[in-house]
């Protein structure tokens, strides 16, 4: 197999975006490229590091980390054995968390017959700064979808109440405004971090462009990833599409399909007004046309009250705190730092 060069270390790319924005579709397209594999959603990578589960205070791995990881279903889906994890720890030398996780990605790539390996976890849109601190060469693809279509998708998602934003205190009273604020938070966090990374490491992709002009979108994405375009990305569904009635696009493995969600025809007018009142400024910033340019005061008041309540919600506060990189995250655990450099500080 090809040997990775200095600018081609794993994780090679993180695909991020607000949940229900089409990241699974993008994952499948990129994963179909013959040179790169994209893991299933991980979720644990920044969480383990921030909580120092099985890590020293300086960010080096300990044997306890292996036991912790093997209890995580998301890790076991990668098919990495205990013996392989033990081997990644080395024999006596200190191994940084970033180097250890890189080893996990390398092993996954070997199983897939590919050298480059990336990750698709939508929620990492709010973790870009931390992930960049750990892997300074990693690239980020931020998929953005019109928030009103995200809201439609969220409303029909069976798991909505088990995850964010369904766990927020305002969800039962006003799921539309709650989803709007969550979408705004995720998109802004991703874009904010992306501006600091620059175009070599951050690529913004609109869902609408991906489904309207998939070949052009994939060619631009491959240029960003420094990979040749391959039409296998457009044929990701071949041999997998299912015709069982009632399956959604994800489980049916549909090809790229426009119009699966269309807020213009499917979203109640009152919901549109409510969503736009909450986050109209971001819709404008992204170039998504609003129906109501000047929301009524009563609708704006509802939006303001939801913001106030969320600001006091422990679950919301946990997420906003989790998105803030700690000072220590920039001192320890980076793949670029050698153990003796860290220990001498």
C-alpha positions as CSV (number, residue, x, y, z in Angstrom):
1,X,0.0,0.0,0.0
2,X,1.0,3.6,-0.5
3,X,2.9,5.2,2.4
4,X,1.4,8.4,3.7
5,X,3.5,11.6,3.3
6,X,3.9,14.3,5.9
7,X,0.8,16.1,4.7
8,X,-1.3,12.9,4.5
9,X,-1.7,11.8,8.1
10,X,-4.9,10.3,9.5
11,X,-7.5,11.4,10.4
12,X,-7.2,13.0,7.0
13,X,-10.6,14.8,6.9
14,X,-13.5,15.4,9.2
15,X,-17.0,15.7,7.6
16,X,-19.1,17.9,9.9
17,X,-22.3,19.8,9.9
18,X,-25.6,20.3,11.8
19,X,-27.3,16.9,12.1
20,X,-29.9,16.2,9.4
21,X,-27.9,18.2,6.9
22,X,-27.1,15.3,4.5
23,X,-23.7,14.3,6.0
24,X,-24.6,10.6,5.6
25,X,-25.0,11.1,1.9
26,X,-21.7,12.9,1.7
27,X,-20.0,10.3,3.7
28,X,-21.2,7.6,1.4
29,X,-20.0,9.5,-1.7
30,X,-16.5,10.2,-0.3
31,X,-16.2,6.7,1.1
32,X,-16.8,5.3,-2.4
33,X,-13.7,7.0,-3.7
34,X,-11.0,4.3,-4.2
35,X,-8.4,6.2,-2.2
36,X,-10.2,7.2,1.0
37,X,-12.4,5.6,3.6
38,X,-14.7,7.4,6.0
39,X,-15.5,5.9,9.3
40,X,-18.9,5.6,10.8
41,X,-19.7,8.3,13.4
42,X,-17.3,8.2,16.3
43,X,-18.5,10.8,18.8
44,X,-15.9,9.7,21.4
45,X,-12.7,11.3,20.1
46,X,-13.0,14.8,21.7
47,X,-15.1,13.5,24.6
48,X,-12.4,11.1,25.7
49,X,-9.7,13.7,25.4
50,X,-11.6,16.4,27.2
51,X,-12.5,14.1,30.1
52,X,-9.0,12.5,30.1
53,X,-10.5,9.0,30.2
54,X,-7.5,6.7,30.3
55,X,-5.1,9.6,29.7
56,X,-2.5,11.3,31.8
57,X,-3.0,15.0,32.7
58,X,-0.5,15.7,29.8
59,X,-2.6,13.8,27.3
60,X,-0.6,10.5,27.0
61,X,-2.5,7.2,26.8
62,X,-2.6,4.7,29.7
63,X,-3.8,1.0,29.7
64,X,-7.1,2.2,31.2
65,X,-7.9,3.9,27.9
66,X,-8.1,0.6,26.1
67,X,-10.7,-0.8,28.5
68,X,-12.7,2.4,28.2
69,X,-12.7,2.4,24.4
70,X,-13.7,-1.3,24.2
71,X,-16.9,-0.4,26.1
72,X,-17.9,2.1,23.5
73,X,-20.2,0.7,20.7
74,X,-18.9,3.4,18.3
75,X,-15.4,2.2,18.6
76,X,-16.2,-1.5,18.4
77,X,-17.9,-0.8,15.0
78,X,-14.5,-0.1,13.6
79,X,-13.5,-3.7,14.1
80,X,-10.3,-2.9,16.0
81,X,-9.3,-5.6,18.5
82,X,-7.9,-5.3,22.0
83,X,-4.5,-6.7,20.9
84,X,-4.3,-4.1,18.2
85,X,-5.1,-1.3,20.6
86,X,-2.4,-2.6,23.0
87,X,0.1,-2.6,20.2
88,X,-0.7,1.0,19.4
89,X,0.4,1.9,23.0
90,X,4.0,1.0,22.1
91,X,6.5,-0.7,24.4
92,X,7.4,1.6,27.3
93,X,7.4,5.0,25.4
94,X,4.9,7.7,26.0
95,X,2.3,7.9,23.2
96,X,0.1,10.9,22.8
97,X,-3.6,10.6,22.4
98,X,-3.4,12.0,18.9
99,X,-0.9,9.5,17.8
100,X,-2.9,6.7,19.3
101,X,-6.1,7.7,17.5
102,X,-4.2,8.1,14.3
103,X,-3.1,4.4,14.7
104,X,-6.8,3.4,15.0
105,X,-7.6,5.2,11.8
106,X,-4.7,3.6,10.0
107,X,-5.9,0.2,11.1
108,X,-9.4,0.9,9.9
109,X,-7.9,2.0,6.5
110,X,-6.0,-1.3,6.2
111,X,-9.3,-3.2,6.7
112,X,-10.9,-1.1,3.9
113,X,-7.9,-1.4,1.6
114,X,-7.3,2.4,1.7
115,X,-4.5,4.5,3.0
116,X,-6.4,7.7,3.7
117,X,-9.1,7.7,6.4
118,X,-11.5,10.4,7.5
119,X,-14.4,10.7,9.9
120,X,-18.0,11.8,9.6
121,X,-19.5,13.0,12.8
122,X,-21.9,15.9,12.3
123,X,-21.6,17.2,15.9
124,X,-17.9,17.8,15.4
125,X,-18.9,21.1,13.8
126,X,-18.6,22.6,17.2
127,X,-15.3,20.8,18.0
128,X,-13.2,21.9,15.0
129,X,-10.8,24.0,17.1
130,X,-10.0,21.1,19.4
131,X,-9.7,18.6,16.6
132,X,-7.4,21.0,14.7
133,X,-5.2,21.3,17.9
134,X,-4.8,17.5,18.0
135,X,-4.3,17.1,14.2
136,X,-3.0,20.4,12.8
137,X,-2.9,18.9,9.2
138,X,-6.5,17.5,9.2
139,X,-9.0,19.0,6.8
140,X,-12.6,19.8,7.5
141,X,-15.5,19.7,5.2
142,X,-18.5,21.6,6.5
143,X,-21.8,20.6,4.9
144,X,-24.5,23.3,5.2
145,X,-28.1,22.9,4.4
146,X,-31.0,25.4,4.5
147,X,-32.1,25.3,8.1
148,X,-35.8,25.1,7.2
149,X,-35.2,21.8,5.4
150,X,-33.1,20.7,8.4
151,X,-36.1,21.5,10.6
152,X,-38.4,19.5,8.4
153,X,-36.1,16.5,8.6
154,X,-35.7,16.9,12.3
155,X,-39.5,16.9,12.7
156,X,-39.9,13.5,11.1
157,X,-36.8,11.9,12.7
158,X,-37.7,9.2,15.2
159,X,-34.6,9.9,17.3
160,X,-35.2,13.7,17.5
161,X,-36.3,13.6,21.2
162,X,-33.4,11.3,22.2
163,X,-30.7,13.6,20.9
164,X,-30.0,17.2,20.4
165,X,-32.1,19.4,20.0
166,X,-34.9,17.2,21.3
167,X,-33.3,17.1,24.8
168,X,-33.5,20.8,25.3
169,X,-36.0,22.2,27.7
170,X,-37.8,24.2,25.0
171,X,-38.3,21.4,22.6
172,X,-41.8,20.3,23.8
173,X,-43.1,23.8,23.7
174,X,-41.5,25.0,20.5
175,X,-39.5,22.4,18.5
176,X,-39.3,24.8,15.5
177,X,-37.6,27.6,17.3
178,X,-35.4,25.2,19.3
179,X,-34.2,23.5,16.1
180,X,-33.6,27.0,14.5
181,X,-31.3,28.0,17.4
182,X,-29.5,24.6,17.3
183,X,-28.9,24.9,13.6
184,X,-27.7,28.5,14.0
185,X,-25.3,27.4,16.8
186,X,-23.8,24.5,14.9
187,X,-23.4,26.4,11.6
188,X,-21.9,29.4,13.2
189,X,-19.4,27.4,15.3
190,X,-18.3,25.5,12.2
191,X,-17.9,28.6,10.1
192,X,-16.1,30.5,12.9
193,X,-13.5,27.8,13.2
194,X,-13.2,27.5,9.5
195,X,-12.3,31.1,9.0
196,X,-9.4,30.7,11.4
197,X,-8.2,27.6,9.5
198,X,-8.2,29.0,6.0
199,X,-9.1,27.5,2.6
200,X,-6.3,24.9,2.7
201,X,-7.9,23.1,5.7
202,X,-11.6,24.2,5.6
203,X,-14.0,23.6,2.7
204,X,-17.6,24.7,2.9
205,X,-20.1,22.7,0.8
206,X,-23.8,23.4,0.4
207,X,-26.2,20.5,0.4
208,X,-28.3,22.1,-2.3
209,X,-25.3,22.2,-4.6
210,X,-24.4,18.6,-3.8
211,X,-27.8,17.3,-4.9
212,X,-28.3,19.7,-7.8
213,X,-24.8,19.4,-9.3
214,X,-23.2,16.3,-7.7
215,X,-20.4,15.9,-10.2
216,X,-19.3,19.5,-10.0
217,X,-19.5,19.5,-6.2
218,X,-17.5,16.2,-5.9
219,X,-14.8,17.6,-8.3
220,X,-14.4,20.7,-6.1
221,X,-14.3,18.5,-3.0
222,X,-11.6,16.2,-4.5
223,X,-9.5,19.2,-5.4
224,X,-9.7,20.4,-1.8
225,X,-8.8,16.9,-0.6
226,X,-5.9,16.7,-3.1
227,X,-7.4,13.6,-4.7
228,X,-8.3,12.9,-8.3
229,X,-12.1,12.9,-9.0
230,X,-13.5,9.4,-9.4
231,X,-17.0,8.8,-10.7
232,X,-17.4,6.0,-8.2
233,X,-18.5,8.8,-5.8
234,X,-21.6,9.3,-7.9
235,X,-22.3,5.5,-8.0
236,X,-22.1,4.9,-4.3
237,X,-25.6,3.5,-4.2
238,X,-25.1,0.8,-6.9
239,X,-25.9,-2.7,-5.6
240,X,-27.2,-1.3,-2.3
241,X,-30.5,0.5,-3.2
242,X,-33.6,-1.1,-1.5
243,X,-37.1,-0.8,-2.8
244,X,-38.8,-1.8,0.5
245,X,-41.9,0.5,1.0
246,X,-41.6,3.0,3.9
247,X,-37.8,3.2,4.0
248,X,-36.3,6.7,4.2
249,X,-33.6,7.8,1.8
250,X,-30.8,6.8,4.2
251,X,-32.0,3.2,4.8
252,X,-33.1,2.8,1.2
253,X,-29.6,3.8,-0.1
254,X,-31.1,6.1,-2.7
255,X,-28.9,7.8,-5.2
256,X,-28.5,11.6,-5.1
257,X,-32.1,12.8,-5.1
258,X,-33.3,16.3,-5.2
259,X,-36.5,17.4,-3.3
260,X,-36.5,14.9,-0.5
261,X,-37.3,17.8,1.8
262,X,-38.8,21.1,0.5
263,X,-39.7,23.6,3.1
264,X,-41.5,25.7,0.5
265,X,-44.2,23.1,-0.1
266,X,-44.0,21.0,3.0
267,X,-43.4,23.4,5.9
268,X,-46.5,25.1,7.5
269,X,-46.4,28.9,7.0
270,X,-46.4,29.5,10.7
271,X,-43.4,27.3,11.2
272,X,-41.6,29.2,8.5
273,X,-42.3,32.5,10.1
274,X,-41.2,31.2,13.5
275,X,-38.0,29.7,12.1
276,X,-37.0,32.8,10.2
277,X,-37.7,35.0,13.2
278,X,-35.2,33.1,15.2
279,X,-32.4,32.9,12.7
280,X,-33.2,35.1,9.8
281,X,-29.8,36.9,10.0
282,X,-28.0,33.6,9.3
283,X,-30.3,32.7,6.5
284,X,-29.4,36.1,4.9
285,X,-25.7,35.6,5.6
286,X,-25.8,32.2,3.8
287,X,-27.8,33.5,0.9
288,X,-31.0,31.6,1.6
289,X,-34.0,33.7,0.7
290,X,-36.5,34.5,3.5
291,X,-40.2,34.5,3.1
292,X,-40.8,37.2,5.7
293,X,-38.1,39.9,5.7
294,X,-39.6,41.8,8.7
295,X,-41.2,39.4,11.2
296,X,-44.0,40.6,13.4
297,X,-43.2,41.8,16.9
298,X,-45.1,39.0,18.5
299,X,-43.1,36.3,16.6
300,X,-39.9,38.1,17.5
301,X,-40.9,38.1,21.1
302,X,-41.5,34.3,21.0
303,X,-38.0,33.9,19.5
304,X,-36.4,36.0,22.2
305,X,-38.1,34.1,25.0
306,X,-36.8,30.8,23.5
307,X,-33.3,32.2,23.5
308,X,-33.6,33.3,27.1
309,X,-34.9,29.9,28.2
310,X,-32.2,28.0,26.3
311,X,-29.5,30.2,27.8
312,X,-30.6,28.8,31.2
313,X,-31.0,25.2,30.2
314,X,-28.2,23.0,31.6
315,X,-28.2,20.8,28.5
316,X,-27.6,23.8,26.3
317,X,-25.0,25.2,28.6
318,X,-23.2,21.9,28.5
319,X,-23.0,22.0,24.7
320,X,-21.8,25.5,24.5
321,X,-19.1,24.8,27.2
322,X,-18.1,21.6,25.4
323,X,-17.6,23.6,22.2
324,X,-15.0,25.9,23.8
325,X,-11.5,24.6,23.5
326,X,-9.5,24.5,26.7
327,X,-6.2,26.2,27.0
328,X,-4.6,22.8,27.8
329,X,-5.9,21.4,24.6
330,X,-3.4,23.4,22.7
331,X,-0.5,22.4,25.0
332,X,-0.9,18.6,25.2
333,X,-1.7,15.7,23.0
334,X,-1.0,17.2,19.6
335,X,0.4,14.9,17.0
336,X,3.1,17.4,16.2
337,X,4.5,17.4,19.7
338,X,7.0,14.8,21.0
339,X,6.7,13.5,24.6
340,X,10.0,15.0,25.7
341,X,8.9,18.5,24.4
342,X,5.7,18.3,26.4
343,X,7.3,17.0,29.5
344,X,9.9,19.8,29.5
345,X,7.2,22.5,29.8
